[in-house]
Amino acid sequence: MPKITEKQIVTLVKLQEIDTETQKLESFLKEIPVRLEILDEQLEKFVRSVEEDENVISELNKKYRTYESDVQMNLGKIQKSREKLRSVKTNKEYQSSVKEIEDIKLKNSKIEDEMLEFLEQIERAEKGLNERKQRHSQIIDDTNREKDSIKRDTEQCKQKLAQLESDRKAVTIALDSTILDIFYRVKAKQSDAVAIAEVKDAVCQGCNLNIPPQMYIELQHRNSLKNCPSCERIIYWEDHSKRPE
């Protein structure tokens, strides 16, 4: 492995931090269309539910009007039967007309009971619809606020990405091309795209496995690139005791 200075190790770590943050922000941007689509779908679903409630109420009212028409028609039949009753000549005809009137009244009574049930259904449906309509404007406001928030987050994310790209260019210029090539080859092999990992107490923080004792000793000299025998990441050691408090 090529020689490397402490400064270059620090620079590699910085490059990894930049790439990791860039990856997070790019993933965030990819999720934006999905988040917006979900918001639109939720609003459309609510609007459809309002339309469905309106259709239900319309059908209930239509059936109610049909019952009203049936009641009026039956009242007309009763009136005709009563007129007919005045002109009957036999007891049999009289009894037949009376029974006809009673049957029609019974039928109307059943219809009126059903009409009462429909009125209750219409009342409940209209109450629910009114509650939905009252929430409609609130849901639209909430959706628009969420979209505005997403738009602001998107702009901030793009600005951060632009700054990270600028930082990245400055960092890569400071690195030897050979070291940079090794960094990107290692990164391409890692599922999490993390190419460099610290070693603490002889344990690689990338895969949580021990490295050989001799390698750990050599690593502390901080003068050459080494790869973890297990995960193949570039590994480095940092003397935390020298860090300022």
VENHU-V703031 format. One record per run of one state. SS is the DSSP state (a for helix, b for strand, c for the rest). FROM is the first residue (numbers start at 1). TO is the last residue. If there is no record, write none. Layout:
ss->SS from->FROM to->TO
ss->SS from->FROM to->TO
This chain:
ss->c from->1 to->2
ss->b from->3 to->3
ss->c from->4 to->5
ss->a from->6 to->86
ss->c from->87 to->90
ss->a from->91 to->173
ss->c from->174 to->176
ss->a from->177 to->189
ss->c from->190 to->195
ss->b from->196 to->200
ss->c from->201 to->202
ss->b from->203 to->204
ss->c from->205 to->209
ss->b from->210 to->210
ss->c from->211 to->212
ss->a from->213 to->219
ss->c from->220 to->223
ss->b from->224 to->224
ss->c from->225 to->225
ss->b from->226 to->227
ss->c from->228 to->233
ss->b from->234 to->236
ss->c from->237 to->239
ss->a from->240 to->242
ss->c from->243 to->245
